[in-house]
Amino acid sequence: MNRPVAILVGPPGAGKTTIAHALAERLGLTVRDTDEDIVASTGRSIADIFIDDGEPHFRELEHAAVSKALDEHVGILALGGGAVLDPRTQEALRGHTVVFLDVRITDAARRVGLNRDRPLLLGNPRAQWTIMMDHRRPIYTEIATHRVPTDGLTPDEVTEAVLNALGVAGVPAGDAGE
């Protein structure tokens, strides 16, 4: 059965895309990011979709992208931070290896600045992020098979922690698949 080796979830600033690429490199796999899939399929930025069409429309596109990626992708899959909000997506993730990259506001703010193209963080980004995480953290925790705290860690350290969680630690960079 074709399925992703690992699915990364977490809020903005958790490092999902960065860690997905690092894991894929270490394991000799490919990366797929559902946010990138949506942008590629629509030819529009996520911010533009949110502004022009609204969050419900974006969430439908997101659910479709996640479903398709779960069916097709066999490498490392990074999901958009809000993908887990859809109960259909939560159900689809059951039985998969899901890694919650957990991060606190101070590290998330430092990593992404919380002021870029993030439609759900308009206004007071720190307050919005905290409210968002109060709602999402229980969902991330519920669907995750592994939780990896990322606070204070470098991307290499997070990658190693994820590899440990997956039971494949010690894979030297460049040696996977040889």
N, CA, C and O of each residue as an XYZ file, in Angstrom:
712
protein
N       0.846     -1.181      0.000
C       0.000      0.000      0.000
C       0.889      1.240      0.000
O       1.793      1.367      0.825
N       0.627      2.135     -0.916
C       1.381      3.390     -0.967
C       0.853      4.339      0.084
O      -0.349      4.585      0.181
N       1.775      4.870      0.871
C       1.409      5.849      1.892
C       2.635      6.637      2.280
O       3.760      6.157      2.142
N       2.421      7.849      2.766
C       3.577      8.637      3.203
C       4.334      7.933      4.333
O       3.736      7.255      5.169
N       5.647      8.104      4.343
C       6.478      7.559      5.412
C       6.187      8.316      6.705
O       6.103      7.714      7.776
N       6.034      9.632      6.605
C       5.689     10.462      7.760
C       4.948     11.697      7.274
O       5.224     12.229      6.199
N       4.001     12.139      8.092
C       3.216     13.329      7.808
C       3.500     14.325      8.926
O       3.313     14.016     10.103
N       3.948     15.511      8.559
C       4.274     16.540      9.541
C       3.127     17.521      9.680
O       2.615     18.046      8.691
N       2.727     17.763     10.934
C       1.685     18.734     11.236
C       2.197     19.677     12.314
O       3.136     19.357     13.042
N       1.575     20.828     12.404
C       1.941     21.804     13.424
C       1.575     23.196     12.963
O       1.158     23.395     11.822
N       1.733     24.163     13.857
C       1.343     25.537     13.556
C       2.384     26.260     12.709
O       3.469     25.732     12.466
N       2.051     27.470     12.261
C       3.058     28.294     11.602
C       4.265     28.470     12.528
O       4.117     28.756     13.716
N       5.441     28.297     11.970
C       6.660     28.457     12.757
C       7.190     27.169     13.345
O       8.247     27.172     13.975
N       6.481     26.067     13.157
C       6.945     24.785     13.691
C       8.099     24.221     12.878
O       8.904     23.446     13.394
N       8.183     24.607     11.603
C       9.266     24.123     10.756
C       8.882     22.954      9.869
O       9.750     22.190      9.446
N       7.606     22.802      9.582
C       7.147     21.643      8.812
C       7.850     21.511      7.463
O       8.330     20.431      7.119
N       7.912     22.581      6.712
C       8.528     22.514      5.384
C      10.027     22.266      5.485
O      10.569     21.423      4.771
N      10.690     22.991      6.361
C      12.141     22.822      6.544
C      12.477     21.403      6.972
O      13.383     20.779      6.418
N      11.751     20.896      7.952
C      12.037     19.558      8.475
C      11.644     18.496      7.453
O      12.322     17.475      7.345
N      10.584     18.707      6.715
C      10.202     17.749      5.671
C      11.334     17.574      4.666
O      11.670     16.453      4.286
N      11.916     18.683      4.242
C      13.022     18.602      3.276
C      14.250     17.925      3.887
O      14.917     17.131      3.224
N      14.544     18.235      5.136
C      15.701     17.619      5.803
C      15.486     16.113      5.980
O      16.401     15.322      5.751
N      14.288     15.725      6.383
C      13.996     14.294      6.539
C      14.097     13.567      5.205
O      14.690     12.492      5.110
N      13.513     14.167      4.186
C      13.543     13.540      2.868
C      14.977     13.347      2.387
O      15.318     12.305      1.827
N      15.804     14.352      2.609
C      17.207     14.235      2.202
C      17.896     13.104      2.967
O      18.617     12.298      2.378
N      17.671     13.051      4.268
C      18.312     12.022      5.090
C      17.833     10.620      4.736
O      18.602      9.662      4.816
N      16.560     10.494      4.345
C      15.981      9.176      4.092
C      15.926      8.813      2.615
O      15.467      7.730      2.255
N      16.395      9.720      1.758
C      16.367      9.433      0.322
C      14.957      9.401     -0.248
O      14.653      8.596     -1.129
N      14.100     10.278      0.258
C      12.703     10.317     -0.162
C      12.372     11.655     -0.808
O      13.211     12.555     -0.864
N      11.153     11.775     -1.290
C      10.684     13.038     -1.851
C       9.775     13.729     -0.836
O       9.272     13.113      0.103
N       9.584     15.025     -1.058
C       8.753     15.849     -0.187
C       7.528     16.306     -0.953
O       7.589     16.600     -2.147
N       6.433     16.357     -0.248
C       5.224     16.969     -0.796
C       4.640     17.857      0.289
O       4.575     17.466      1.454
N       4.218     19.051     -0.096
C       3.648     20.024      0.832
C       2.272     20.404      0.294
O       2.158     20.903     -0.825
N       1.237     20.172      1.079
C      -0.116     20.416      0.568
C      -0.389     21.888      0.297
O      -1.183     22.204     -0.589
N       0.246     22.800      1.034
C       0.092     24.221      0.711
C       0.652     24.506     -0.678
O       0.045     25.244     -1.455
N       1.803     23.926     -0.992
C       2.388     24.107     -2.326
C       1.502     23.486     -3.398
O       1.389     24.028     -4.497
N       0.866     22.344     -3.089
C      -0.054     21.717     -4.040
C      -1.219     22.647     -4.368
O      -1.623     22.765     -5.525
N      -1.753     23.304     -3.343
C      -2.887     24.212     -3.546
C      -2.467     25.397     -4.413
O      -3.179     25.772     -5.344
N      -1.331     25.976     -4.111
C      -0.833     27.106     -4.899
C      -0.621     26.677     -6.354
O      -1.001     27.392     -7.281
N      -0.009     25.503     -6.543
C       0.256     25.021     -7.909
C      -1.043     24.741     -8.667
O      -1.144     25.053     -9.854
N      -2.031     24.161     -7.997
C      -3.268     23.790     -8.695
C      -4.172     24.986     -8.983
O      -4.939     24.964     -9.946
N      -4.086     26.029     -8.158
C      -4.959     27.192     -8.361
C      -4.255     28.344     -9.058
O      -4.906     29.211     -9.643
N      -2.920     28.358     -9.000
C      -2.172     29.471     -9.558
C      -2.300     30.736     -8.716
O      -2.035     31.839     -9.195
N      -2.707     30.570     -7.456
C      -2.925     31.711     -6.560
C      -2.273     31.436     -5.216
O      -2.094     30.284     -4.821
N      -1.924     32.502     -4.524
C      -1.358     32.339     -3.189
C      -2.465     31.964     -2.207
O      -3.644     32.225     -2.447
N      -2.066     31.356     -1.115
C      -3.036     31.006     -0.080
C      -3.699     32.264      0.464
O      -4.909     32.284      0.691
N      -2.914     33.308      0.672
C      -3.484     34.561      1.166
C      -4.553     35.086      0.210
O      -5.608     35.540      0.654
N      -4.291     35.028     -1.101
C      -5.282     35.499     -2.071
C      -6.549     34.652     -2.032
O      -7.653     35.186     -2.139
N      -6.401     33.337     -1.881
C      -7.581     32.465     -1.797
C      -8.409     32.834     -0.569
O      -9.631     32.956     -0.653
N      -7.737     33.010      0.573
C      -8.443     33.405      1.794
C      -9.190     34.717      1.595
O     -10.366     34.825      1.941
N      -8.516     35.701      1.045
C      -9.104     37.037      0.902
C     -10.228     37.035     -0.126
O     -11.301     37.581      0.132
N      -9.994     36.423     -1.297
C     -10.963     36.472     -2.388
C     -12.125     35.497     -2.217
O     -13.262     35.820     -2.557
N     -11.841     34.300     -1.687
C     -12.845     33.242     -1.660
C     -13.284     32.833     -0.255
O     -14.300     32.157     -0.095
N     -12.532     33.236      0.752
C     -12.885     32.919      2.126
C     -12.248     31.640      2.639
O     -11.814     30.776      1.878
N     -12.212     31.558      3.961
C     -11.601     30.384      4.597
C     -12.330     29.079      4.270
O     -11.659     28.080      4.013
N     -13.674     29.032      4.266
C     -14.337     27.751      3.959
C     -13.920     27.181      2.599
O     -13.706     25.977      2.466
N     -13.805     28.055      1.587
C     -13.373     27.584      0.268
C     -11.940     27.053      0.328
O     -11.637     26.003     -0.238
N     -11.061     27.787      1.018
C      -9.683     27.315      1.154
C      -9.651     25.962      1.859
O      -8.911     25.073      1.439
N     -10.431     25.789      2.915
C     -10.416     24.523      3.665
C     -10.884     23.357      2.796
O     -10.415     22.233      2.972
N     -11.797     23.610      1.866
C     -12.218     22.554      0.923
C     -11.059     22.183     -0.004
O     -10.789     21.005     -0.235
N     -10.382     23.202     -0.528
C      -9.207     22.940     -1.370
C      -8.150     22.167     -0.588
O      -7.518     21.248     -1.108
N      -7.973     22.557      0.661
C      -6.970     21.924      1.521
C      -7.321     20.458      1.777
O      -6.454     19.588      1.693
N      -8.581     20.185      2.087
C      -8.984     18.794      2.327
C      -8.746     17.943      1.077
O      -8.248     16.821      1.167
N      -9.103     18.479     -0.074
C      -8.890     17.746     -1.326
C      -7.402     17.489     -1.558
O      -7.017     16.401     -1.985
N      -6.568     18.488     -1.278
C      -5.122     18.331     -1.464
C      -4.553     17.277     -0.518
O      -3.715     16.470     -0.919
N      -5.001     17.281      0.725
C      -4.522     16.285      1.691
C      -4.964     14.891      1.266
O      -4.163     13.957      1.279
N      -6.225     14.742      0.891
C      -6.728     13.431      0.465
C      -5.937     12.877     -0.709
O      -5.566     11.703     -0.730
N      -5.685     13.737     -1.681
C      -4.929     13.312     -2.863
C      -3.499     12.930     -2.482
O      -2.984     11.913     -2.945
N      -2.865     13.734     -1.648
C      -1.489     13.442     -1.236
C      -1.409     12.147     -0.433
O      -0.459     11.382     -0.596
N      -2.389     11.891      0.430
C      -2.389     10.648      1.203
C      -2.509      9.433      0.285
O      -1.948      8.375      0.570
N      -3.237      9.590     -0.808
C      -3.405      8.491     -1.767
C      -2.185      8.285     -2.651
O      -1.908      7.160     -3.066
N      -1.452      9.354     -2.944
C      -0.408      9.290     -3.966
C       1.027      9.304     -3.460
O       1.907      8.718     -4.090
N       1.276      9.957     -2.342
C       2.657     10.253     -1.957
C       3.234      9.198     -1.024
O       2.574      8.754     -0.084
N       4.481      8.801     -1.296
C       5.138      7.784     -0.473
C       6.369      8.313      0.259
O       7.122      7.529      0.835
N       6.583      9.613      0.245
C       7.738     10.198      0.926
C       7.318     10.894      2.206
O       6.546     10.357      3.000
N       7.841     12.106      2.394
C       7.524     12.931      3.549
C       6.477     13.952      3.125
O       6.637     14.627      2.108
N       5.404     14.064      3.904
C       4.298     14.948      3.575
C       4.160     16.010      4.657
O       4.045     15.688      5.840
N       4.170     17.283      4.248
C       3.947     18.399      5.171
C       2.563     18.970      4.903
O       2.224     19.287      3.763
N       1.766     19.100      5.959
C       0.426     19.653      5.819
C       0.408     21.100      6.264
O       1.182     21.505      7.131
N      -0.481     21.876      5.663
C      -0.696     23.232      6.129
C      -1.176     23.187      7.569
O      -1.806     22.216      7.988
N      -0.880     24.228      8.324
C      -1.170     24.235      9.751
C      -2.620     23.988     10.114
O      -2.902     23.386     11.150
N      -3.541     24.438      9.285
C      -4.959     24.281      9.596
C      -5.618     23.071      8.966
O      -6.819     22.867      9.142
N      -4.871     22.273      8.244
C      -5.456     21.117      7.562
C      -6.150     20.172      8.536
O      -7.135     19.524      8.182
N      -5.644     20.097      9.745
C      -6.194     19.162     10.733
C      -7.547     19.604     11.285
O      -8.180     18.848     12.021
N      -8.000     20.802     10.951
C      -9.269     21.295     11.473
C     -10.464     20.556     10.887
O     -11.512     20.477     11.528
N     -10.327     20.022      9.699
C     -11.424     19.330      9.035
C     -11.551     17.915      9.610
O     -10.599     17.138      9.542
N     -12.712     17.573     10.175
C     -12.884     16.225     10.727
C     -12.641     15.121      9.697
O     -12.194     14.031     10.054
N     -12.930     15.395      8.426
C     -12.672     14.384      7.388
C     -11.175     14.146      7.247
O     -10.745     13.013      7.029
N     -10.384     15.196      7.369
C      -8.927     15.060      7.296
C      -8.421     14.347      8.537
O      -7.542     13.490      8.438
N      -8.954     14.680      9.694
C      -8.558     13.978     10.920
C      -8.776     12.476     10.758
O      -7.912     11.673     11.111
N      -9.916     12.110     10.231
C     -10.223     10.686     10.034
C      -9.281     10.057      9.007
O      -8.821      8.930      9.188
N      -8.998     10.786      7.938
C      -8.112     10.264      6.888
C      -6.694     10.030      7.412
O      -5.980      9.162      6.907
N      -6.284     10.803      8.425
C      -4.931     10.672      8.970
C      -4.778      9.480      9.917
O      -3.658      9.063     10.215
N      -5.900      8.932     10.391
C      -5.827      7.785     11.305
C      -5.127      6.625     10.613
O      -5.407      6.324      9.452
N      -4.231      5.988     11.318
C      -3.495      4.859     10.754
C      -2.209      5.270     10.061
O      -1.420      4.412      9.665
N      -1.986      6.563      9.908
C      -0.754      7.067      9.308
C       0.220      7.467     10.410
O      -0.172      7.647     11.563
N       1.482      7.602     10.051
C       2.496      8.109     10.967
C       2.473      9.625     10.886
O       2.897     10.216      9.893
N       1.970     10.245     11.947
C       1.785     11.697     11.987
C       2.671     12.264     13.083
O       2.585     11.855     14.241
N       3.525     13.209     12.707
C       4.450     13.832     13.651
C       4.016     15.275     13.878
O       3.983     16.084     12.951
N       3.684     15.579     15.128
C       3.314     16.936     15.529
C       4.585     17.661     15.929
O       5.196     17.338     16.947
N       4.989     18.652     15.117
C       6.121     19.511     15.445
C       5.584     20.625     16.335
O       4.984     21.587     15.856
N       5.805     20.479     17.612
C       5.251     21.403     18.594
C       6.207     22.571     18.813
O       7.421     22.388     18.905
N       5.651     23.752     18.893
C       6.450     24.957     19.083
C       5.649     25.939     19.933
O       4.419     25.963     19.878
N       6.339     26.725     20.698
C       5.703     27.766     21.510
C       5.829     29.103     20.784
O       6.606     29.243     19.839
N       5.063     30.064     21.236
C       4.963     31.360     20.559
C       6.315     32.054     20.392
O       6.559     32.657     19.347
N       7.194     31.987     21.382
C       8.459     32.725     21.271
C       9.303     32.200     20.123
O       9.858     32.990     19.359
N       9.413     30.879     19.983
C      10.189     30.326     18.875
C       9.472     30.520     17.541
O      10.111     30.820     16.533
N       8.150     30.351     17.529
C       7.398     30.537     16.285
C       7.553     31.963     15.779
O       7.753     32.182     14.584
N       7.463     32.929     16.678
C       7.596     34.333     16.282
C       8.981     34.610     15.715
O       9.118     35.335     14.729
N       9.986     34.046     16.321
C      11.359     34.252     15.851
C      11.552     33.612     14.471
O      12.243     34.169     13.618
N      10.948     32.459     14.259
C      11.143     31.733     12.999
C      10.430     32.376     11.816
O      10.993     32.468     10.725
N       9.203     32.816     12.025
C       8.438     33.328     10.882
C       8.084     34.798     10.994
O       7.528     35.371     10.057
N       8.392     35.415     12.112
C       8.075     36.817     12.272
C       6.599     37.077     12.510
O       6.216     38.166     12.939
N       5.775     36.085     12.235
C       4.322     36.180     12.410
C       3.712     37.418     11.770
O       2.690     37.923     12.233
N       4.339     37.905     10.703
C       3.769     39.086     10.050
C       3.788     38.946      8.535
O       3.547     39.916      7.817
N       4.071     37.753      8.050
C       4.102     37.557      6.608
C       2.712     37.194      6.104
O       1.715     37.477      6.768
N       2.642     36.568      4.932
C       1.367     36.219      4.303
C       0.638     35.128      5.074
O       0.553     33.991      4.610
N       0.122     35.458      6.225
C      -0.600     34.484      7.046
C      -1.953     35.094      7.398
O      -2.079     35.828      8.379
N      -2.956     34.784      6.593
C      -4.259     35.442      6.734
C      -4.893     35.295      8.113
O      -5.597     36.200      8.559
N      -4.663     34.185      8.790
C      -5.291     33.988     10.087
C      -4.583     34.722     11.208
O      -5.049     34.711     12.348
N      -3.463     35.359     10.901
C      -2.707     36.063     11.934
C      -2.726     37.575     11.750
O      -1.863     38.280     12.273
N      -3.707     38.068     11.008
C      -3.811     39.512     10.801
C      -4.182     40.206     12.103
O      -4.802     39.602     12.979
N      -3.812     41.446     12.229
C      -4.080     42.192     13.451
C      -2.912     42.035     14.405
O      -1.795     42.450     14.097
N      -3.159     41.448     15.542
C      -2.123     41.180     16.540
C      -1.656     39.738     16.346
O      -2.274     38.818     16.881
N      -0.576     39.523     15.590
C      -0.171     38.158     15.247
C       0.100     37.258     16.448
O      -0.274     36.086     16.438
N       0.741     37.789     17.472
C       1.042     36.952     18.646
C      -0.240     36.504     19.346
O      -0.373     35.339     19.719
N      -1.169     37.420     19.521
C      -2.437     37.065     20.165
C      -3.223     36.082     19.294
O      -3.789     35.114     19.803
N      -3.256     36.329     17.990
C      -3.963     35.435     17.076
C      -3.342     34.043     17.073
O      -4.060     33.043     17.071
N      -2.019     33.973     17.074
C      -1.316     32.681     17.089
C      -1.669     31.920     18.363
O      -1.931     30.718     18.320
N      -1.675     32.623     19.499
C      -1.971     31.975     20.777
C      -3.406     31.443     20.802
O      -3.647     30.323     21.254
N      -4.350     32.240     20.322
C      -5.746     31.794     20.248
C      -5.862     30.588     19.322
O      -6.523     29.602     19.647
N      -5.209     30.682     18.161
C      -5.225     29.593     17.198
C      -4.706     28.302     17.837
O      -5.317     27.243     17.690
N      -3.579     28.394     18.546
C      -2.991     27.202     19.157
C      -3.820     26.661     20.313
O      -3.834     25.452     20.540
N      -4.505     27.522     21.043
C      -5.404     27.035     22.091
C      -6.455     26.105     21.487
O      -6.860     25.121     22.106
N      -6.887     26.429     20.278
C      -7.877     25.611     19.577
C      -7.249     24.380     18.907
O      -7.807     23.285     18.968
N      -6.097     24.566     18.276
C      -5.509     23.490     17.470
C      -4.671     22.472     18.242
O      -4.610     21.307     17.849
N      -4.025     22.888     19.329
C      -3.109     21.983     20.041
C      -3.780     20.652     20.405
O      -3.174     19.601     20.198
N      -5.011     20.660     20.941
C      -5.630     19.368     21.253
C      -5.839     18.493     20.010
O      -5.757     17.267     20.089
N      -6.107     19.120     18.878
C      -6.292     18.352     17.638
C      -4.961     17.778     17.176
O      -4.883     16.597     16.838
N      -3.916     18.595     17.157
C      -2.590     18.094     16.784
C      -2.203     16.920     17.680
O      -1.712     15.898     17.201
N      -2.425     17.073     18.969
C      -2.057     16.036     19.929
C      -2.858     14.757     19.698
O      -2.318     13.653     19.772
N      -4.135     14.915     19.421
C      -5.020     13.762     19.205
C      -4.630     12.941     17.974
O      -4.636     11.711     18.019
N      -4.292     13.619     16.879
C      -4.030     12.881     15.634
C      -2.586     12.399     15.510
O      -2.280     11.552     14.672
N      -1.704     12.938     16.342
C      -0.273     12.620     16.215
C       0.049     11.246     16.789
O      -0.462     10.850     17.836
N       0.904     10.540     16.077
C       1.475      9.312     16.623
C       2.777      9.630     17.356
O       3.238      8.846     18.186
N       3.371     10.800     17.040
C       4.591     11.269     17.695
C       4.500     12.780     17.882
O       3.983     13.488     17.018
N       5.004     13.269     19.011
C       5.095     14.706     19.263
C       6.556     15.045     19.458
O       7.237     14.441     20.287
N       7.043     16.021     18.688
C       8.442     16.439     18.793
C       8.474     17.925     19.135
O       8.147     18.762     18.293
N       8.869     18.261     20.377
C       9.032     19.674     20.728
C      10.207     20.263     19.944
O      11.258     19.633     19.829
N      10.026     21.468     19.408
C      11.063     22.073     18.570
C      11.691     23.311     19.188
O      12.640     23.867     18.636
N      11.175     23.744     20.318
C      11.666     24.979     20.936
C      13.159     24.897     21.240
O      13.642     23.930     21.830
N      13.875     25.942     20.818
C      15.297     26.047     21.113
C      16.185     25.119     20.313
O      17.391     25.065     20.551
N      15.615     24.381     19.363
C      16.397     23.428     18.584
C      16.682     23.962     17.181
O      15.895     24.720     16.614
N      17.818     23.551     16.644
C      18.147     23.862     15.258
C      17.378     22.910     14.353
O      16.885     21.887     14.828
N      17.261     23.214     13.065
C      16.626     22.267     12.153
C      17.285     20.882     12.184
O      16.590     19.869     12.118
N      18.600     20.831     12.281
C      19.283     19.525     12.354
C      18.878     18.758     13.607
O      18.679     17.544     13.559
N      18.756     19.466     14.728
C      18.349     18.809     15.973
C      16.904     18.316     15.906
O      16.595     17.232     16.402
N      16.028     19.098     15.300
C      14.637     18.673     15.145
C      14.573     17.464     14.222
O      13.859     16.500     14.498
N      15.322     17.520     13.127
C      15.347     16.391     12.195
C      15.790     15.122     12.919
O      15.179     14.067     12.749
N      16.833     15.216     13.713
C      17.323     14.057     14.467
C      16.265     13.561     15.450
O      16.088     12.355     15.620
N      15.563     14.494     16.097
C      14.505     14.109     17.041
C      13.362     13.386     16.319
O      12.807     12.422     16.845
N      13.016     13.845     15.131
C      11.967     13.175     14.356
C      12.446     11.796     13.926
O      11.698     10.823     14.024
N      13.675     11.702     13.455
C      14.219     10.389     13.079
C      14.202      9.438     14.273
O      13.872      8.262     14.123
N      14.552      9.935     15.446
C      14.485      9.114     16.662
C      13.061      8.645     16.917
O      12.829      7.472     17.212
N      12.103      9.570     16.803
C      10.703      9.231     17.026
C      10.228      8.167     16.037
O       9.432      7.292     16.380
N      10.727      8.258     14.811
C      10.347      7.297     13.775
C      11.109      5.982     13.888
O      10.794      5.010     13.202
N      12.104      5.963     14.750
C      12.896      4.745     14.921
C      13.938      4.537     13.846
O      14.365      3.409     13.600
N      14.353      5.620     13.201
C      15.365      5.517     12.140
C      16.507      6.487     12.387
O      17.084      7.019     11.438
N      16.834      6.720     13.632
C      17.918      7.653     13.965
C      19.250      7.118     13.478
O      19.422      5.919     13.257
N      20.170      8.022     13.320
C      21.528      7.645     12.944
C      21.743      7.495     11.458
O      22.795      7.020     11.031
N      20.754      7.897     10.649
C      20.924      7.839      9.195
C      21.761      9.044      8.794
O      21.281     10.176      8.860
N      22.995      8.823      8.382
C      23.843      9.961      8.010
C      23.305     10.672      6.773
O      22.736     10.042      5.882
N      23.486     11.967      6.728
C      23.081     12.736      5.561
C      23.761     12.177      4.328
O      24.973     11.960      4.320
N      22.980     11.945      3.288
C      23.545     11.460      2.033
C      23.686      9.957      1.956
O      23.995      9.437      0.884
N      23.470      9.221      3.065
C      23.634      7.776      3.048
C      22.331      7.007      2.861
O      22.355      5.795      2.650
N      21.209      7.690      2.936
C      19.921      6.994      2.820
C      19.772      6.410      1.443
O      20.131      7.032      0.444
N      19.241      5.215      1.398
C      18.938      4.572      0.132
C      20.133      4.058     -0.620
O      19.974      3.611     -1.757
N      21.324      4.092     -0.056
C      22.509      3.604     -0.784
C      22.782      2.168     -0.450
O      23.737      1.586     -0.965
